[in-house]
Every structure is written in C-alpha cells, then in structure tokens.
C-alpha cells in the first residue's frame, strides 16, 4: 500500500519502520527533516511538502502533536484536494476537534477515520499497538488491512468522536495511575518501608496495574530520560480530559490536581522527560 505519514516523532518514526518492514511504500513529511534520514536509508521517501507526500499515497496517517499542528500541516492553504485519499488521524485530540476535521476532510473530497492508539515505541515497531477506530464503517473496512500492519486487532468504535473520547478516557488512567503511585511510593519511602515488600503485596492485589512495574525503575533511580511519552504531551492530554469532563458535567477536582503537578514538573525543566517524572513534582524532589 502507498502510505503518507505526516509527523514523524518517536511514535511516527517506529510506525514508519514497521510499515517499511511490511513492504508498504512510505512517503514522509516531517517539519524537521534530519530526523527521518535514517528512514530514507531504509526505503522511505522524503517529501519536501505535505502535498508531495499526500499526492503519492492512498492513505494519509496523521501523527502530529496536537490540533494546532494538524491545522498547520494537513489543512494549510496548499492542501486543496484530498480526493481518493483516506486520512487516518492518529493524534490525541478532543472529540469535537476530530468531528471538525472530519468535515474539513470531507469538504476536500477525502475520507476520514480517527484512529488513536495505545502503546509505546516498542509496540509500534513490533506491530502490537492497540487501535481504536471511528468513522464510517465502510471506510474502516477499507483501512483495516493497513491498520492491522501495526495493530493485530483494530476495534471499530462507532461514528467520529467515539474513539477520540475513548482515548481520553484511557489516557486519564495514565495520568491518574502515575499520580496515585507517586503518592503511594512517596509514603513508602519516607516511612522507610521496604519497596520490594510494598510491590510484592501490590502485585498480589486487585490494585495492581502493569504500568507500575513498567515505570518502577524510572521512579527508583529517578531517571526519566528515555521517554516514550513526554511530560509536556501529558499536560496537553490532561487539559483535553479536563475540558471533556467539564462538557459532560464530570467533576474536574482530581484532574486539576494532577494538572498542577504536571505544570510544576514542566516549570522545573522536565517537560521533555518521561511523564513518570511527575513523581518528582508530587514528592517535592
């Protein structure tokens, strides 16, 4: 298949490698070109403009930071026609933003799916991401084979907006688990309780979540340099979660508290560190 990738950060980079390994033709547009030169050596095509990437592809995967980046790249004035193209929007944005993008793509004669994903760079490379897809069912069926290149079991959620909402619900657990564990581990450490004992009991209980072990070394060593999901991106997501909660008459007290700790972490210069760095902010390190 011919696939354009707009935005090639850490996730997009490994996703591109995965698609190349599956023998898809990959056309990449990235505003920082030097980052994608290793992919060119592996067979990807470097596109000098958004239109150049889109024109050669049947599917357009959007992996940009936020809605502003999507407007600047996908909907800039040079993109005047998406006829025959399937836009698969994979960034974490709000449901309302996704529905607006759907209408914009349709106005440009293209097709639109939202396809937020769960997983890290490792899962992108191995093809084991979790993908939630929303849009017209017929469009999902057309894109399914491509999506299965990086997700073994893509799930159709419903009309546009549904998958975006589900992604916010899941990302809320990323933030709340990290914050909750940071408090618990802080109590354990400051009371000189053996951390291994705490973890053994936790693993045997219904309170356990896999991310506690996944990030445990980060917290033990206070080392947050190898980031799959940076702190400043978590701030963007927690604000989307807060706004969606307000819209649906859900209390934001907990969300606002977590937001304050993420802001504190960023003010301390940790915005590009792994999101687990909020441990330092919560424990005043």
C-alpha positions as CSV (number, residue, x, y, z in Angstrom):
1,X,0.0,0.0,0.0
2,X,1.1,3.6,-0.5
3,X,1.1,5.4,2.8
4,X,1.9,9.0,3.6
5,X,3.0,9.8,7.2
6,X,2.6,13.4,8.4
7,X,4.6,13.9,11.5
8,X,7.5,11.6,12.4
9,X,8.2,11.9,16.1
10,X,9.2,8.9,18.2
11,X,5.9,7.1,17.6
12,X,5.7,8.0,13.9
13,X,9.3,7.0,13.4
14,X,8.8,3.5,14.6
15,X,5.5,3.2,12.9
16,X,7.2,4.1,9.6
17,X,9.8,1.4,10.3
18,X,7.1,-1.1,10.9
19,X,5.3,-0.2,7.7
20,X,8.5,-0.4,5.7
21,X,9.2,-3.9,7.2
22,X,5.7,-4.9,5.9
23,X,6.7,-3.7,2.4
24,X,4.4,-0.7,2.2
25,X,5.6,2.3,0.3
26,X,6.0,5.1,2.8
27,X,6.1,8.8,1.9
28,X,7.1,11.0,4.9
29,X,6.6,14.7,5.5
30,X,8.2,16.0,8.7
31,X,9.0,19.6,9.5
32,X,12.4,18.5,10.9
33,X,13.9,16.6,8.0
34,X,17.1,15.4,9.6
35,X,15.1,13.2,12.0
36,X,13.8,11.0,9.1
37,X,17.1,10.5,7.2
38,X,17.6,7.0,8.8
39,X,14.2,6.0,7.4
40,X,15.2,7.2,3.9
41,X,18.1,4.7,4.1
42,X,15.6,2.0,4.9
43,X,13.5,2.8,1.8
44,X,11.1,5.6,2.8
45,X,10.6,8.6,0.5
46,X,11.3,12.1,1.9
47,X,8.6,14.5,0.8
48,X,9.5,18.2,0.5
49,X,5.9,19.3,1.1
50,X,2.7,18.0,2.5
51,X,1.1,17.9,-1.0
52,X,4.1,15.8,-2.3
53,X,3.5,13.2,0.4
54,X,-0.3,13.1,0.0
55,X,-0.3,13.0,-3.8
56,X,1.7,9.8,-3.9
57,X,-0.4,7.9,-1.3
58,X,-3.7,6.3,-0.9
59,X,-3.7,6.5,2.9
60,X,-2.5,9.5,4.9
61,X,-1.5,8.8,8.5
62,X,-1.5,11.9,10.8
63,X,0.8,11.6,13.8
64,X,1.1,15.3,14.8
65,X,1.4,16.7,18.3
66,X,-1.9,18.4,18.6
67,X,-4.8,20.1,16.8
68,X,-2.8,23.2,16.0
69,X,-0.2,21.1,14.3
70,X,-2.9,19.3,12.3
71,X,-4.3,22.7,11.1
72,X,-0.9,23.9,10.2
73,X,0.1,20.8,8.3
74,X,-2.9,18.9,6.9
75,X,-5.2,21.9,6.5
76,X,-2.7,24.5,5.3
77,X,-3.6,26.5,2.2
78,X,-1.5,24.4,-0.1
79,X,-3.7,21.3,0.6
80,X,-6.7,21.9,-1.7
81,X,-7.8,18.4,-2.6
82,X,-7.9,15.0,-0.8
83,X,-10.0,13.2,-3.4
84,X,-9.4,9.5,-3.3
85,X,-7.3,9.8,-0.1
86,X,-8.1,8.1,3.3
87,X,-7.0,10.3,6.2
88,X,-6.3,8.3,9.3
89,X,-6.0,10.7,12.1
90,X,-3.9,9.1,15.0
91,X,-3.1,12.1,17.2
92,X,-4.8,12.5,20.6
93,X,-7.3,15.4,20.2
94,X,-10.7,16.2,21.5
95,X,-13.9,14.6,20.1
96,X,-15.1,18.0,18.9
97,X,-11.8,18.7,17.2
98,X,-12.0,15.3,15.4
99,X,-15.5,16.0,14.2
100,X,-14.4,19.3,12.8
101,X,-11.5,17.6,11.0
102,X,-13.9,15.1,9.6
103,X,-16.0,17.8,8.0
104,X,-12.8,19.6,6.6
105,X,-11.6,16.4,5.0
106,X,-15.0,15.7,3.5
107,X,-15.0,19.3,2.1
108,X,-11.7,18.4,0.4
109,X,-13.3,15.3,-1.0
110,X,-11.4,12.9,1.1
111,X,-12.4,10.1,3.6
112,X,-11.7,10.4,7.3
113,X,-11.1,8.0,10.2
114,X,-9.9,8.7,13.7
115,X,-7.6,6.1,14.9
116,X,-6.0,6.9,18.3
117,X,-3.6,4.3,19.6
118,X,-2.3,2.9,22.9
119,X,1.2,1.6,23.2
120,X,4.8,2.8,23.0
121,X,7.6,2.9,20.5
122,X,8.3,-0.8,21.2
123,X,4.7,-1.8,20.3
124,X,4.8,0.4,17.2
125,X,7.9,-1.4,16.0
126,X,6.6,-4.9,16.8
127,X,3.1,-4.2,15.3
128,X,1.3,-4.6,18.7
129,X,-0.4,-1.3,19.2
130,X,-4.0,-1.0,20.3
131,X,-6.0,0.9,17.8
132,X,-9.5,2.4,18.3
133,X,-11.1,3.4,15.0
134,X,-14.2,5.6,14.4
135,X,-15.8,6.9,11.3
136,X,-17.9,5.3,8.5
137,X,-17.8,1.5,8.9
138,X,-17.1,1.1,5.1
139,X,-14.0,3.3,5.4
140,X,-12.9,1.2,8.4
141,X,-13.2,-1.9,6.3
142,X,-11.1,-0.3,3.6
143,X,-8.4,0.7,6.0
144,X,-8.4,-2.4,8.2
145,X,-5.7,-4.2,6.4
146,X,-3.3,-1.3,6.7
147,X,-4.2,-0.8,10.4
148,X,-3.5,-4.5,11.0
149,X,0.1,-3.8,9.9
150,X,0.6,-2.2,13.3
151,X,-2.3,-3.4,15.4
152,X,-3.4,-7.1,15.4
153,X,-6.9,-6.4,16.4
154,X,-8.2,-2.9,15.4
155,X,-11.5,-2.1,17.1
156,X,-14.3,-0.3,15.4
157,X,-15.9,2.1,18.0
158,X,-18.6,3.9,16.0
159,X,-19.0,7.4,14.5
160,X,-16.3,10.0,14.5
161,X,-15.7,11.3,18.1
162,X,-16.3,8.0,19.8
163,X,-12.7,6.8,19.5
164,X,-11.3,10.2,20.5
165,X,-13.5,10.1,23.6
166,X,-12.3,6.6,24.4
167,X,-8.7,7.6,24.1
168,X,-9.1,10.4,26.6
169,X,-10.8,8.0,29.0
170,X,-7.8,5.7,28.7
171,X,-5.2,8.5,28.9
172,X,-6.8,9.7,32.1
173,X,-5.7,6.4,33.6
174,X,-2.1,7.0,32.5
175,X,-2.2,10.3,34.5
176,X,-4.1,9.1,37.5
177,X,-2.1,5.8,37.9
178,X,1.2,7.7,37.7
179,X,0.0,10.3,40.2
180,X,-1.5,7.8,42.6
181,X,1.6,5.6,42.5
182,X,3.8,8.6,43.1
183,X,1.9,9.4,46.3
184,X,2.0,5.8,47.5
185,X,5.7,5.2,46.8
186,X,6.4,8.5,48.4
187,X,4.7,7.4,51.6
188,X,6.6,4.0,51.5
189,X,10.0,5.7,51.0
190,X,9.5,8.4,53.6
191,X,8.5,5.9,56.2
192,X,11.5,3.7,55.4
193,X,9.3,0.7,54.3
194,X,10.9,-1.9,52.1
195,X,9.9,-1.1,48.5
196,X,10.1,-4.8,47.5
197,X,7.6,-5.7,50.2
198,X,5.2,-2.9,49.0
199,X,5.5,-4.2,45.4
200,X,5.0,-7.8,46.3
201,X,1.8,-7.0,48.2
202,X,0.6,-4.7,45.4
203,X,1.2,-7.3,42.7
204,X,-0.9,-9.8,44.6
205,X,-3.8,-7.4,45.0
206,X,-6.6,-6.1,42.7
207,X,-4.9,-2.7,43.0
208,X,-2.1,-3.7,40.6
209,X,-1.6,-2.1,37.2
210,X,1.1,-3.2,34.8
211,X,2.4,0.4,34.3
212,X,3.6,0.3,38.0
213,X,6.3,-2.2,37.1
214,X,6.9,-0.7,33.7
215,X,7.9,2.6,35.2
216,X,9.3,1.3,38.5
217,X,12.9,1.7,37.5
218,X,12.3,5.3,36.5
219,X,10.9,6.0,39.9
220,X,13.5,4.0,41.9
221,X,16.5,5.6,40.0
222,X,14.9,9.0,39.4
223,X,15.9,8.5,35.8
224,X,13.3,9.8,33.3
225,X,15.4,10.3,30.2
226,X,14.2,7.5,27.9
227,X,10.8,8.9,27.2
228,X,8.0,7.1,25.3
229,X,5.5,9.8,26.3
230,X,6.9,13.1,27.4
231,X,5.6,15.2,30.3
232,X,4.5,18.2,28.1
233,X,2.3,15.9,26.0
234,X,0.7,14.6,29.1
235,X,-0.2,18.2,30.0
236,X,-1.9,18.6,26.7
237,X,-3.9,15.4,27.2
238,X,-4.9,16.2,30.8
239,X,-6.3,19.5,29.6
240,X,-8.3,17.7,26.9
241,X,-9.6,15.4,29.6
242,X,-10.5,18.3,31.9
243,X,-12.4,20.1,29.1
244,X,-14.2,16.9,28.1
245,X,-15.2,16.3,31.8
246,X,-16.5,19.9,32.1
247,X,-18.6,19.4,28.9
248,X,-20.1,16.2,30.4
249,X,-20.7,17.6,33.9
250,X,-18.0,15.4,35.5
251,X,-16.0,16.8,38.4
252,X,-12.5,18.0,37.5
253,X,-11.1,18.3,41.0
254,X,-8.8,15.3,40.7
255,X,-7.9,16.2,37.1
256,X,-7.0,19.8,38.1
257,X,-4.8,18.5,40.9
258,X,-2.9,16.3,38.5
259,X,-2.6,19.2,36.0
260,X,-1.0,21.3,38.7
261,X,1.7,18.7,39.4
262,X,2.4,18.3,35.7
263,X,2.8,22.1,35.4
264,X,5.1,22.0,38.3
265,X,7.2,19.4,36.6
266,X,7.4,21.4,33.4
267,X,8.4,24.5,35.3
268,X,11.2,22.5,36.9
269,X,12.6,21.9,33.4
270,X,11.3,18.3,33.0
271,X,8.8,18.9,30.1
272,X,10.8,16.6,27.7
273,X,11.3,13.9,30.3
274,X,9.1,10.8,30.5
275,X,5.7,11.6,32.1
276,X,6.6,9.4,35.1
277,X,8.7,12.4,36.2
278,X,5.6,13.8,37.9
279,X,6.8,11.6,40.8
280,X,9.5,14.2,41.5
281,X,6.9,17.0,41.4
282,X,4.4,15.3,43.7
283,X,7.2,14.4,46.2
284,X,8.8,17.8,46.0
285,X,12.2,16.5,44.9
